[in-house]
């Protein structure tokens, strides 16, 4: 056997031995008690206030699909465009499908998005749109549950808020189903929602 073939054979044998050793170690290691369900860790319980001043919980919407968008009323473009596309998509669906989908808008700017501000804002969109606000801590908690990033950009009263701009589809049990980009148009969104029953 040549020196080169010997080195290759030795490397292969060493790799097999290491692989078997790792496999034996993992099979004999104690379980840690954690496991993966394969489900996305997006969504969760929340307690907020709607545009009519009523307290609302996530469980209020169970039984229907939720189409959840995080944004703020002073947003110059992404938020109104996304909510308008949601409105157009829902309006284009058959009534039996549209009625099973609850559109929800959650602010990431509770300092300015009061109940009255939210009420005036949602009048521009779908009539069943529920707008939710709350304390800084409540908004931080729901944003964390949905893995939403947001941060104030600027110091004056006309500040903007950088934020995640996904539209989340949650199933009838409040579990994450899928999400859409803010660039998803109304027609594409409607096609994706049309099969929900």
mmCIF file of the C-alpha atoms, coordinates in Angstrom:
data_MODEL
# 
_entry.id   MODEL 
# 
loop_
_atom_site.group_PDB 
_atom_site.id 
_atom_site.type_symbol 
_atom_site.label_atom_id 
_atom_site.label_alt_id 
_atom_site.label_comp_id 
_atom_site.label_asym_id 
_atom_site.label_entity_id 
_atom_site.label_seq_id 
_atom_site.pdbx_PDB_ins_code 
_atom_site.Cartn_x 
_atom_site.Cartn_y 
_atom_site.Cartn_z 
_atom_site.occupancy 
_atom_site.B_iso_or_equiv 
_atom_site.pdbx_formal_charge 
_atom_site.auth_seq_id 
_atom_site.auth_comp_id 
_atom_site.auth_asym_id 
_atom_site.auth_atom_id 
_atom_site.pdbx_PDB_model_num 
ATOM 1   C CA . UNK A 1 1   ? 0.000   0.000  0.000  1.00 0.00 ? 1   UNK A CA 1 
ATOM 2   C CA . UNK A 1 2   ? 1.371   3.382  -0.965 1.00 0.00 ? 2   UNK A CA 1 
ATOM 3   C CA . UNK A 1 3   ? 1.816   6.094  1.624  1.00 0.00 ? 3   UNK A CA 1 
ATOM 4   C CA . UNK A 1 4   ? -0.996  8.219  0.092  1.00 0.00 ? 4   UNK A CA 1 
ATOM 5   C CA . UNK A 1 5   ? -3.504  5.341  0.148  1.00 0.00 ? 5   UNK A CA 1 
ATOM 6   C CA . UNK A 1 6   ? -2.513  4.520  3.712  1.00 0.00 ? 6   UNK A CA 1 
ATOM 7   C CA . UNK A 1 7   ? -3.166  8.116  4.854  1.00 0.00 ? 7   UNK A CA 1 
ATOM 8   C CA . UNK A 1 8   ? -6.592  8.148  3.147  1.00 0.00 ? 8   UNK A CA 1 
ATOM 9   C CA . UNK A 1 9   ? -7.535  4.762  4.672  1.00 0.00 ? 9   UNK A CA 1 
ATOM 10  C CA . UNK A 1 10  ? -6.420  5.916  8.130  1.00 0.00 ? 10  UNK A CA 1 
ATOM 11  C CA . UNK A 1 11  ? -8.449  9.147  7.798  1.00 0.00 ? 11  UNK A CA 1 
ATOM 12  C CA . UNK A 1 12  ? -11.588 7.223  6.792  1.00 0.00 ? 12  UNK A CA 1 
ATOM 13  C CA . UNK A 1 13  ? -11.196 4.796  9.715  1.00 0.00 ? 13  UNK A CA 1 
ATOM 14  C CA . UNK A 1 14  ? -10.623 7.695  12.133 1.00 0.00 ? 14  UNK A CA 1 
ATOM 15  C CA . UNK A 1 15  ? -13.754 9.452  10.838 1.00 0.00 ? 15  UNK A CA 1 
ATOM 16  C CA . UNK A 1 16  ? -15.825 6.291  11.317 1.00 0.00 ? 16  UNK A CA 1 
ATOM 17  C CA . UNK A 1 17  ? -14.529 5.852  14.867 1.00 0.00 ? 17  UNK A CA 1 
ATOM 18  C CA . UNK A 1 18  ? -15.293 9.492  15.749 1.00 0.00 ? 18  UNK A CA 1 
ATOM 19  C CA . UNK A 1 19  ? -18.767 9.207  14.213 1.00 0.00 ? 19  UNK A CA 1 
ATOM 20  C CA . UNK A 1 20  ? -19.577 6.045  16.143 1.00 0.00 ? 20  UNK A CA 1 
ATOM 21  C CA . UNK A 1 21  ? -18.259 7.624  19.344 1.00 0.00 ? 21  UNK A CA 1 
ATOM 22  C CA . UNK A 1 22  ? -20.399 10.740 18.937 1.00 0.00 ? 22  UNK A CA 1 
ATOM 23  C CA . UNK A 1 23  ? -23.454 8.617  18.166 1.00 0.00 ? 23  UNK A CA 1 
ATOM 24  C CA . UNK A 1 24  ? -22.912 6.488  21.289 1.00 0.00 ? 24  UNK A CA 1 
ATOM 25  C CA . UNK A 1 25  ? -22.397 9.617  23.410 1.00 0.00 ? 25  UNK A CA 1 
ATOM 26  C CA . UNK A 1 26  ? -25.588 11.254 22.160 1.00 0.00 ? 26  UNK A CA 1 
ATOM 27  C CA . UNK A 1 27  ? -27.659 8.116  22.610 1.00 0.00 ? 27  UNK A CA 1 
ATOM 28  C CA . UNK A 1 28  ? -26.500 7.749  26.218 1.00 0.00 ? 28  UNK A CA 1 
ATOM 29  C CA . UNK A 1 29  ? -26.730 11.437 27.148 1.00 0.00 ? 29  UNK A CA 1 
ATOM 30  C CA . UNK A 1 30  ? -29.500 12.307 29.600 1.00 0.00 ? 30  UNK A CA 1 
ATOM 31  C CA . UNK A 1 31  ? -32.508 14.108 28.169 1.00 0.00 ? 31  UNK A CA 1 
ATOM 32  C CA . UNK A 1 32  ? -32.742 17.793 29.002 1.00 0.00 ? 32  UNK A CA 1 
ATOM 33  C CA . UNK A 1 33  ? -36.536 17.921 28.921 1.00 0.00 ? 33  UNK A CA 1 
ATOM 34  C CA . UNK A 1 34  ? -36.656 20.287 25.968 1.00 0.00 ? 34  UNK A CA 1 
ATOM 35  C CA . UNK A 1 35  ? -38.031 19.287 22.625 1.00 0.00 ? 35  UNK A CA 1 
ATOM 36  C CA . UNK A 1 36  ? -38.912 20.910 19.348 1.00 0.00 ? 36  UNK A CA 1 
ATOM 37  C CA . UNK A 1 37  ? -42.474 20.823 18.089 1.00 0.00 ? 37  UNK A CA 1 
ATOM 38  C CA . UNK A 1 38  ? -41.638 22.240 14.679 1.00 0.00 ? 38  UNK A CA 1 
ATOM 39  C CA . UNK A 1 39  ? -44.067 25.122 15.252 1.00 0.00 ? 39  UNK A CA 1 
ATOM 40  C CA . UNK A 1 40  ? -43.001 28.721 14.735 1.00 0.00 ? 40  UNK A CA 1 
ATOM 41  C CA . UNK A 1 41  ? -42.707 30.615 18.008 1.00 0.00 ? 41  UNK A CA 1 
ATOM 42  C CA . UNK A 1 42  ? -44.781 33.561 16.832 1.00 0.00 ? 42  UNK A CA 1 
ATOM 43  C CA . UNK A 1 43  ? -47.835 34.890 18.617 1.00 0.00 ? 43  UNK A CA 1 
ATOM 44  C CA . UNK A 1 44  ? -49.243 34.486 22.076 1.00 0.00 ? 44  UNK A CA 1 
ATOM 45  C CA . UNK A 1 45  ? -51.520 35.922 24.699 1.00 0.00 ? 45  UNK A CA 1 
ATOM 46  C CA . UNK A 1 46  ? -52.130 39.649 24.907 1.00 0.00 ? 46  UNK A CA 1 
ATOM 47  C CA . UNK A 1 47  ? -54.328 42.115 26.787 1.00 0.00 ? 47  UNK A CA 1 
ATOM 48  C CA . UNK A 1 48  ? -54.845 45.423 24.997 1.00 0.00 ? 48  UNK A CA 1 
ATOM 49  C CA . UNK A 1 49  ? -57.545 48.039 24.381 1.00 0.00 ? 49  UNK A CA 1 
ATOM 50  C CA . UNK A 1 50  ? -59.473 48.491 21.131 1.00 0.00 ? 50  UNK A CA 1 
ATOM 51  C CA . UNK A 1 51  ? -60.464 51.674 19.316 1.00 0.00 ? 51  UNK A CA 1 
ATOM 52  C CA . UNK A 1 52  ? -63.692 51.847 21.333 1.00 0.00 ? 52  UNK A CA 1 
ATOM 53  C CA . UNK A 1 53  ? -61.890 51.643 24.661 1.00 0.00 ? 53  UNK A CA 1 
ATOM 54  C CA . UNK A 1 54  ? -62.860 48.029 25.293 1.00 0.00 ? 54  UNK A CA 1 
ATOM 55  C CA . UNK A 1 55  ? -60.313 45.615 26.782 1.00 0.00 ? 55  UNK A CA 1 
ATOM 56  C CA . UNK A 1 56  ? -59.475 42.862 24.299 1.00 0.00 ? 56  UNK A CA 1 
ATOM 57  C CA . UNK A 1 57  ? -57.588 39.593 24.677 1.00 0.00 ? 57  UNK A CA 1 
ATOM 58  C CA . UNK A 1 58  ? -56.190 37.316 22.016 1.00 0.00 ? 58  UNK A CA 1 
ATOM 59  C CA . UNK A 1 59  ? -58.725 34.682 23.079 1.00 0.00 ? 59  UNK A CA 1 
ATOM 60  C CA . UNK A 1 60  ? -61.559 37.026 22.016 1.00 0.00 ? 60  UNK A CA 1 
ATOM 61  C CA . UNK A 1 61  ? -60.589 36.267 18.425 1.00 0.00 ? 61  UNK A CA 1 
ATOM 62  C CA . UNK A 1 62  ? -60.111 32.506 18.685 1.00 0.00 ? 62  UNK A CA 1 
ATOM 63  C CA . UNK A 1 63  ? -62.418 30.642 16.361 1.00 0.00 ? 63  UNK A CA 1 
ATOM 64  C CA . UNK A 1 64  ? -61.525 32.979 13.503 1.00 0.00 ? 64  UNK A CA 1 
ATOM 65  C CA . UNK A 1 65  ? -58.320 33.465 11.599 1.00 0.00 ? 65  UNK A CA 1 
ATOM 66  C CA . UNK A 1 66  ? -56.470 36.605 12.620 1.00 0.00 ? 66  UNK A CA 1 
ATOM 67  C CA . UNK A 1 67  ? -54.633 38.788 10.125 1.00 0.00 ? 67  UNK A CA 1 
ATOM 68  C CA . UNK A 1 68  ? -52.329 40.793 12.396 1.00 0.00 ? 68  UNK A CA 1 
ATOM 69  C CA . UNK A 1 69  ? -50.289 43.828 11.389 1.00 0.00 ? 69  UNK A CA 1 
ATOM 70  C CA . UNK A 1 70  ? -48.057 45.932 13.652 1.00 0.00 ? 70  UNK A CA 1 
ATOM 71  C CA . UNK A 1 71  ? -47.592 49.593 12.759 1.00 0.00 ? 71  UNK A CA 1 
ATOM 72  C CA . UNK A 1 72  ? -48.571 53.094 13.813 1.00 0.00 ? 72  UNK A CA 1 
ATOM 73  C CA . UNK A 1 73  ? -50.960 55.797 12.688 1.00 0.00 ? 73  UNK A CA 1 
ATOM 74  C CA . UNK A 1 74  ? -48.269 58.381 11.882 1.00 0.00 ? 74  UNK A CA 1 
ATOM 75  C CA . UNK A 1 75  ? -46.549 55.953 9.500  1.00 0.00 ? 75  UNK A CA 1 
ATOM 76  C CA . UNK A 1 76  ? -46.169 57.733 6.152  1.00 0.00 ? 76  UNK A CA 1 
ATOM 77  C CA . UNK A 1 77  ? -46.367 54.808 3.720  1.00 0.00 ? 77  UNK A CA 1 
ATOM 78  C CA . UNK A 1 78  ? -45.887 51.152 4.700  1.00 0.00 ? 78  UNK A CA 1 
ATOM 79  C CA . UNK A 1 79  ? -48.672 50.985 7.302  1.00 0.00 ? 79  UNK A CA 1 
ATOM 80  C CA . UNK A 1 80  ? -51.494 52.620 5.339  1.00 0.00 ? 80  UNK A CA 1 
ATOM 81  C CA . UNK A 1 81  ? -50.518 50.704 2.211  1.00 0.00 ? 81  UNK A CA 1 
ATOM 82  C CA . UNK A 1 82  ? -50.499 47.373 4.057  1.00 0.00 ? 82  UNK A CA 1 
ATOM 83  C CA . UNK A 1 83  ? -53.843 48.034 5.747  1.00 0.00 ? 83  UNK A CA 1 
ATOM 84  C CA . UNK A 1 84  ? -55.343 49.185 2.457  1.00 0.00 ? 84  UNK A CA 1 
ATOM 85  C CA . UNK A 1 85  ? -54.189 45.946 0.805  1.00 0.00 ? 85  UNK A CA 1 
ATOM 86  C CA . UNK A 1 86  ? -55.754 43.955 3.642  1.00 0.00 ? 86  UNK A CA 1 
ATOM 87  C CA . UNK A 1 87  ? -58.980 45.895 3.098  1.00 0.00 ? 87  UNK A CA 1 
ATOM 88  C CA . UNK A 1 88  ? -58.992 45.250 -0.651 1.00 0.00 ? 88  UNK A CA 1 
ATOM 89  C CA . UNK A 1 89  ? -58.155 41.570 -0.161 1.00 0.00 ? 89  UNK A CA 1 
ATOM 90  C CA . UNK A 1 90  ? -60.966 41.012 2.332  1.00 0.00 ? 90  UNK A CA 1 
ATOM 91  C CA . UNK A 1 91  ? -63.445 42.922 0.169  1.00 0.00 ? 91  UNK A CA 1 
ATOM 92  C CA . UNK A 1 92  ? -62.626 40.677 -2.789 1.00 0.00 ? 92  UNK A CA 1 
ATOM 93  C CA . UNK A 1 93  ? -63.230 37.406 -0.912 1.00 0.00 ? 93  UNK A CA 1 
ATOM 94  C CA . UNK A 1 94  ? -66.485 35.492 -0.726 1.00 0.00 ? 94  UNK A CA 1 
ATOM 95  C CA . UNK A 1 95  ? -68.423 36.564 2.356  1.00 0.00 ? 95  UNK A CA 1 
ATOM 96  C CA . UNK A 1 96  ? -68.212 33.126 4.004  1.00 0.00 ? 96  UNK A CA 1 
ATOM 97  C CA . UNK A 1 97  ? -64.406 33.289 3.835  1.00 0.00 ? 97  UNK A CA 1 
ATOM 98  C CA . UNK A 1 98  ? -63.986 36.979 4.700  1.00 0.00 ? 98  UNK A CA 1 
ATOM 99  C CA . UNK A 1 99  ? -66.175 36.631 7.783  1.00 0.00 ? 99  UNK A CA 1 
ATOM 100 C CA . UNK A 1 100 ? -63.782 34.000 9.178  1.00 0.00 ? 100 UNK A CA 1 
ATOM 101 C CA . UNK A 1 101 ? -60.821 36.403 9.009  1.00 0.00 ? 101 UNK A CA 1 
ATOM 102 C CA . UNK A 1 102 ? -60.413 39.099 11.659 1.00 0.00 ? 102 UNK A CA 1 
ATOM 103 C CA . UNK A 1 103 ? -58.087 41.939 10.626 1.00 0.00 ? 103 UNK A CA 1 
ATOM 104 C CA . UNK A 1 104 ? -56.144 43.378 13.582 1.00 0.00 ? 104 UNK A CA 1 
ATOM 105 C CA . UNK A 1 105 ? -53.871 46.418 13.719 1.00 0.00 ? 105 UNK A CA 1 
ATOM 106 C CA . UNK A 1 106 ? -51.578 46.700 16.768 1.00 0.00 ? 106 UNK A CA 1 
ATOM 107 C CA . UNK A 1 107 ? -49.717 49.939 17.343 1.00 0.00 ? 107 UNK A CA 1 
ATOM 108 C CA . UNK A 1 108 ? -45.998 50.133 18.080 1.00 0.00 ? 108 UNK A CA 1 
ATOM 109 C CA . UNK A 1 109 ? -46.395 53.796 19.050 1.00 0.00 ? 109 UNK A CA 1 
ATOM 110 C CA . UNK A 1 110 ? -48.677 53.810 22.098 1.00 0.00 ? 110 UNK A CA 1 
ATOM 111 C CA . UNK A 1 111 ? -47.531 57.283 23.161 1.00 0.00 ? 111 UNK A CA 1 
ATOM 112 C CA . UNK A 1 112 ? -49.307 58.876 20.191 1.00 0.00 ? 112 UNK A CA 1 
ATOM 113 C CA . UNK A 1 113 ? -51.761 56.137 19.263 1.00 0.00 ? 113 UNK A CA 1 
ATOM 114 C CA . UNK A 1 114 ? -54.429 56.729 21.860 1.00 0.00 ? 114 UNK A CA 1 
ATOM 115 C CA . UNK A 1 115 ? -57.867 55.104 21.689 1.00 0.00 ? 115 UNK A CA 1 
ATOM 116 C CA . UNK A 1 116 ? -59.301 58.206 19.991 1.00 0.00 ? 116 UNK A CA 1 
ATOM 117 C CA . UNK A 1 117 ? -56.451 58.374 17.466 1.00 0.00 ? 117 UNK A CA 1 
ATOM 118 C CA . UNK A 1 118 ? -56.854 54.698 16.609 1.00 0.00 ? 118 UNK A CA 1 
ATOM 119 C CA . UNK A 1 119 ? -60.617 55.075 16.198 1.00 0.00 ? 119 UNK A CA 1 
ATOM 120 C CA . UNK A 1 120 ? -60.238 57.911 13.706 1.00 0.00 ? 120 UNK A CA 1 
ATOM 121 C CA . UNK A 1 121 ? -57.502 56.060 11.825 1.00 0.00 ? 121 UNK A CA 1 
ATOM 122 C CA . UNK A 1 122 ? -59.289 52.749 11.294 1.00 0.00 ? 122 UNK A CA 1 
ATOM 123 C CA . UNK A 1 123 ? -62.268 54.483 9.709  1.00 0.00 ? 123 UNK A CA 1 
ATOM 124 C CA . UNK A 1 124 ? -60.112 54.670 6.578  1.00 0.00 ? 124 UNK A CA 1 
ATOM 125 C CA . UNK A 1 125 ? -59.905 50.886 6.249  1.00 0.00 ? 125 UNK A CA 1 
ATOM 126 C CA . UNK A 1 126 ? -61.977 47.724 6.510  1.00 0.00 ? 126 UNK A CA 1 
ATOM 127 C CA . UNK A 1 127 ? -65.059 48.166 8.728  1.00 0.00 ? 127 UNK A CA 1 
ATOM 128 C CA . UNK A 1 128 ? -64.177 45.073 10.783 1.00 0.00 ? 128 UNK A CA 1 
ATOM 129 C CA . UNK A 1 129 ? -60.592 46.165 11.435 1.00 0.00 ? 129 UNK A CA 1 
ATOM 130 C CA . UNK A 1 130 ? -59.834 46.105 15.154 1.00 0.00 ? 130 UNK A CA 1 
ATOM 131 C CA . UNK A 1 131 ? -57.137 48.548 16.256 1.00 0.00 ? 131 UNK A CA 1 
ATOM 132 C CA . UNK A 1 132 ? -55.349 47.790 19.511 1.00 0.00 ? 132 UNK A CA 1 
ATOM 133 C CA . UNK A 1 133 ? -53.254 49.974 21.771 1.00 0.00 ? 133 UNK A CA 1 
ATOM 134 C CA . UNK A 1 134 ? -52.078 49.774 25.368 1.00 0.00 ? 134 UNK A CA 1 
ATOM 135 C CA . UNK A 1 135 ? -49.348 50.744 27.775 1.00 0.00 ? 135 UNK A CA 1 
ATOM 136 C CA . UNK A 1 136 ? -45.687 50.688 26.797 1.00 0.00 ? 136 UNK A CA 1 
ATOM 137 C CA . UNK A 1 137 ? -45.278 47.399 28.690 1.00 0.00 ? 137 UNK A CA 1 
ATOM 138 C CA . UNK A 1 138 ? -48.310 45.800 27.054 1.00 0.00 ? 138 UNK A CA 1 
ATOM 139 C CA . UNK A 1 139 ? -47.127 46.755 23.568 1.00 0.00 ? 139 UNK A CA 1 
ATOM 140 C CA . UNK A 1 140 ? -43.605 45.542 24.343 1.00 0.00 ? 140 UNK A CA 1 
ATOM 141 C CA . UNK A 1 141 ? -45.021 42.203 25.501 1.00 0.00 ? 141 UNK A CA 1 
ATOM 142 C CA . UNK A 1 142 ? -47.179 41.582 22.422 1.00 0.00 ? 142 UNK A CA 1 
ATOM 143 C CA . UNK A 1 143 ? -44.387 42.720 20.090 1.00 0.00 ? 143 UNK A CA 1 
ATOM 144 C CA . UNK A 1 144 ? -42.014 40.278 21.787 1.00 0.00 ? 144 UNK A CA 1 
ATOM 145 C CA . UNK A 1 145 ? -44.552 37.461 21.426 1.00 0.00 ? 145 UNK A CA 1 
ATOM 146 C CA . UNK A 1 146 ? -44.846 38.133 17.703 1.00 0.00 ? 146 UNK A CA 1 
ATOM 147 C CA . UNK A 1 147 ? -41.086 38.647 17.274 1.00 0.00 ? 147 UNK A CA 1 
ATOM 148 C CA . UNK A 1 148 ? -41.709 42.223 16.127 1.00 0.00 ? 148 UNK A CA 1 
ATOM 149 C CA . UNK A 1 149 ? -38.890 44.743 16.224 1.00 0.00 ? 149 UNK A CA 1 
ATOM 150 C CA . UNK A 1 150 ? -39.682 48.424 16.715 1.00 0.00 ? 150 UNK A CA 1 
ATOM 151 C CA . UNK A 1 151 ? -37.639 51.474 17.668 1.00 0.00 ? 151 UNK A CA 1 
ATOM 152 C CA . UNK A 1 152 ? -38.268 55.194 17.734 1.00 0.00 ? 152 UNK A CA 1 
ATOM 153 C CA . UNK A 1 153 ? -36.275 57.081 15.100 1.00 0.00 ? 153 UNK A CA 1 
ATOM 154 C CA . UNK A 1 154 ? -35.885 60.767 15.921 1.00 0.00 ? 154 UNK A CA 1 
ATOM 155 C CA . UNK A 1 155 ? -36.392 63.028 18.905 1.00 0.00 ? 155 UNK A CA 1 
ATOM 156 C CA . UNK A 1 156 ? -38.978 65.631 17.887 1.00 0.00 ? 156 UNK A CA 1 
ATOM 157 C CA . UNK A 1 157 ? -42.756 65.193 17.898 1.00 0.00 ? 157 UNK A CA 1 
ATOM 158 C CA . UNK A 1 158 ? -42.705 64.101 14.255 1.00 0.00 ? 158 UNK A CA 1 
ATOM 159 C CA . UNK A 1 159 ? -40.541 61.044 14.941 1.00 0.00 ? 159 UNK A CA 1 
ATOM 160 C CA . UNK A 1 160 ? -40.868 57.883 12.910 1.00 0.00 ? 160 UNK A CA 1 
ATOM 161 C CA . UNK A 1 161 ? -40.863 54.330 14.247 1.00 0.00 ? 161 UNK A CA 1 
ATOM 162 C CA . UNK A 1 162 ? -38.787 51.651 12.557 1.00 0.00 ? 162 UNK A CA 1 
ATOM 163 C CA . UNK A 1 163 ? -40.653 48.352 12.807 1.00 0.00 ? 163 UNK A CA 1 
ATOM 164 C CA . UNK A 1 164 ? -41.164 44.879 11.423 1.00 0.00 ? 164 UNK A CA 1 
ATOM 165 C CA . UNK A 1 165 ? -43.789 45.106 8.705  1.00 0.00 ? 165 UNK A CA 1 
ATOM 166 C CA . UNK A 1 166 ? -45.100 41.573 8.286  1.00 0.00 ? 166 UNK A CA 1 
ATOM 167 C CA . UNK A 1 167 ? -48.766 40.665 8.087  1.00 0.00 ? 167 UNK A CA 1 
ATOM 168 C CA . UNK A 1 168 ? -49.217 37.574 10.267 1.00 0.00 ? 168 UNK A CA 1 
ATOM 169 C CA . UNK A 1 169 ? -51.900 34.987 9.582  1.00 0.00 ? 169 UNK A CA 1 
ATOM 170 C CA . UNK A 1 170 ? -52.855 33.177 12.783 1.00 0.00 ? 170 UNK A CA 1 
ATOM 171 C CA . UNK A 1 171 ? -55.138 30.146 12.728 1.00 0.00 ? 171 UNK A CA 1 
ATOM 172 C CA . UNK A 1 172 ? -58.437 29.710 14.568 1.00 0.00 ? 172 UNK A CA 1 
ATOM 173 C CA . UNK A 1 173 ? -56.570 28.619 17.703 1.00 0.00 ? 173 UNK A CA 1 
ATOM 174 C CA . UNK A 1 174 ? -54.282 31.658 17.639 1.00 0.00 ? 174 UNK A CA 1 
ATOM 175 C CA . UNK A 1 175 ? -51.280 29.748 16.316 1.00 0.00 ? 175 UNK A CA 1 
ATOM 176 C CA . UNK A 1 176 ? -48.974 31.085 13.646 1.00 0.00 ? 176 UNK A CA 1 
ATOM 177 C CA . UNK A 1 177 ? -49.891 29.891 10.159 1.00 0.00 ? 177 UNK A CA 1 
ATOM 178 C CA . UNK A 1 178 ? -47.790 32.068 7.845  1.00 0.00 ? 178 UNK A CA 1 
ATOM 179 C CA . UNK A 1 179 ? -46.827 35.663 7.179  1.00 0.00 ? 179 UNK A CA 1 
ATOM 180 C CA . UNK A 1 180 ? -46.836 38.049 4.267  1.00 0.00 ? 180 UNK A CA 1 
ATOM 181 C CA . UNK A 1 181 ? -44.433 40.848 3.413  1.00 0.00 ? 181 UNK A CA 1 
ATOM 182 C CA . UNK A 1 182 ? -45.666 44.435 3.385  1.00 0.00 ? 182 UNK A CA 1 
ATOM 183 C CA . UNK A 1 183 ? -44.969 44.314 -0.359 1.00 0.00 ? 183 UNK A CA 1 
ATOM 184 C CA . UNK A 1 184 ? -47.622 41.607 -0.851 1.00 0.00 ? 184 UNK A CA 1 
ATOM 185 C CA . UNK A 1 185 ? -50.330 43.104 -3.031 1.00 0.00 ? 185 UNK A CA 1 
ATOM 186 C CA . UNK A 1 186 ? -54.061 42.826 -2.395 1.00 0.00 ? 186 UNK A CA 1 
ATOM 187 C CA . UNK A 1 187 ? -54.626 40.300 -5.175 1.00 0.00 ? 187 UNK A CA 1 
ATOM 188 C CA . UNK A 1 188 ? -51.837 38.002 -4.004 1.00 0.00 ? 188 UNK A CA 1 
ATOM 189 C CA . UNK A 1 189 ? -53.056 38.269 -0.411 1.00 0.00 ? 189 UNK A CA 1 
ATOM 190 C CA . UNK A 1 190 ? -56.620 37.464 -1.443 1.00 0.00 ? 190 UNK A CA 1 
ATOM 191 C CA . UNK A 1 191 ? -55.468 34.384 -3.375 1.00 0.00 ? 191 UNK A CA 1 
ATOM 192 C CA . UNK A 1 192 ? -53.625 33.110 -0.315 1.00 0.00 ? 192 UNK A CA 1 
ATOM 193 C CA . UNK A 1 193 ? -56.666 33.654 1.909  1.00 0.00 ? 193 UNK A CA 1 
ATOM 194 C CA . UNK A 1 194 ? -59.319 32.339 -0.475 1.00 0.00 ? 194 UNK A CA 1 
ATOM 195 C CA . UNK A 1 195 ? -58.974 28.703 0.618  1.00 0.00 ? 195 UNK A CA 1 
ATOM 196 C CA . UNK A 1 196 ? -59.441 29.371 4.325  1.00 0.00 ? 196 UNK A CA 1 
ATOM 197 C CA . UNK A 1 197 ? -62.629 27.807 5.684  1.00 0.00 ? 197 UNK A CA 1 
# 
